[in-house]
Amino acid sequence: MGLHPAGRVADYTARGWWRADTIDSLLRARTAERPDRPAIVDAPNKPAFSDLPVRRLTFAELDAEVNRIAAALQRHAIQPGDVVGLQMPNSVELVASLLAVIRIGAVASPLPVQYREHELSLLPKLADFKAIVTAFPERLGGHEMTVLGFGEVPEGVVALDNEPPAEPEPHPLDPNDCVTICWTSGTESTPKGVPRTHYDWLAIAEPCAKAPELTADDVLLNPFPVINMAALGGTVIPWLRTGCVFALHHPFDLPTFLGQLASERVTYTLAPPALLTMLLHNEKLMSTVDISSVRAIGSGSAPLPEAMVRGWQERHGIAIINFFGSNEGVALLSAPAQFPDPELRARYFPRRGFPGTSLKLADAAGKEITEPGVPGELRIKGPTVFAGYLPGTGGDPFDADGYFSTGDVFEIAGDDGQYLRYVDRAKDIIIRGGMNIAPAELENLLQSHPSVADVAVIGVPDPVLGERTCAVVVAAPGTEPTADELLEYLRGRRIASFKLPERFEFTDALPRNPVGKILKRELRQALA
């Protein structure tokens, strides 16, 4: 049964926003076009985190591996519509298993490798897993599901390496079928299940492939875990759309990552803002790295420091693409073709979203905001937006007009109101004596200081003002910034005095969830 109502499907397909393609049909098309071309390659340090060999497959070899795993799943009673969990580091085996689950009409639910017994006692029950393909069978217990794995596996686990080559029984795929259940990052609470269709994923992936101008001649290096929108919509499906080479990485290892940029002649990759800032400041390290093949880097999940985006373009000739997204379907990006000025690209998103996407800002009463400079919650509907949370994991996230309420605060900007500027998450806004302070603004300013490698700004309780502002700073290598130095730097940027942090804490690293988002809840608890 399809996730989206028939009326929406008819409307969006008539407008060309959704098409009859499926993720599996993309793989089949690329295999037919270029069977002997390189398709996918493991990271060279795979033996450090796995007992599996490094593999490099052509499209024909990948398609055969997908068939083999798909037939094995069917042999072990996995049927169309069954949910299959996936918990493995990025590898050829993970991607082939994902595509095999999709090929037989089952539903893939990728899980972060950091999830342990607590999460694995909850999520499989919520999504009714029938099986799980895992590198960590020891974390499972008390589940009535089939457990499968690669390499050496304990008793009771199906060894997929021992399954013979075979063709799976064909199953017709409807692009409105549920194809994945991803999980929200869970920075504040239990993760919510986000079911997705082929329609959704392909609508997201098309602009994500267009922004870096991907073609079949590119080499795409993905260092993000294949568990959510950033990797699936930003790399996996763009790879299948174009037929380029897909190089895998993760768990993250900086020397290996930098080595892959050179050895694989990578043209496009992704990286978090903090890493790009650190590398830009470390000229000694960058002088030893060959990044001559890299044309563009996608980044996001946090506001991009303008100095960082400008620095990569001016020093290295590499365009940083600004992405803002969520598992539920928020999909904004600022590409070099639209924003040749790197500072504008870092600061703004187009007010017009992806094709067919309708965006609006709403105040606390739900009234639409149309004037510039007034913060409001971003609400969105269109072909990238999901149909609703998995039952039992989240409430109704849509307003009366069918717009998804994101919880993200933006404001209209630009001389002609043509831009959106990110303000912050609604729940992260600091209210100091009745004045609203957006941590993202301060974080962006502080990250432009050469001695700051990473920073999080939070509110800490105050009996008089309600909250005071605290900046938690990770110093750049070889530097020792002081609170007075950073405060004076902010004063030099001429910001309102009530926004200035009243407390600075210095730490070696910020706590992050499995997809790299800062766990501000943990910082608040530690510093309250």
Secondary structure, DSSP 8 states (H G I E B T S, - for coil): --SS-HHHHHHHHHTTSS-S--HHHHHHHHHHH-TTSEEEE--TTHHHH-SS---EEEHHHHHHHHHHHHHHHHHTT--TT-EEEEE--SSHHHHHHHHHHHHTT-EEEE--TT--HHHHTTHHHHHTEEEEEES-GGG--S--SEEEESSS--TTSEEGGGS-----------TTSEEEEEE---SSSS--EEEEEHHHHHHHHHHHHHTTT--TT-EEEE-S-TTSHHHIIIIIHHHHHHT-EEEE--S--HHHHHHHHHHTT-SEEE--HHHHHHHHH-HHHHTT---TT--EEEEESS---HHHHHHHHHHH--EEEEEEE-TTS-EEEE-TTT--SHHHHHH-EESS-STT-EEEEE-TTS-EE-STT--EEEEEESTTS-S---TTT----B-TTS-EEEEEEEEEESTTS-EEEEEEEGGG-EEETTEEE-HHHHHHHHHTSTTEEEEEEEEEEETTTEEEEEEEEEE-TT----HHHHHHHHHHTT--GGGS-SEEEE-S---B-TTS-B-HHHHHHHH-
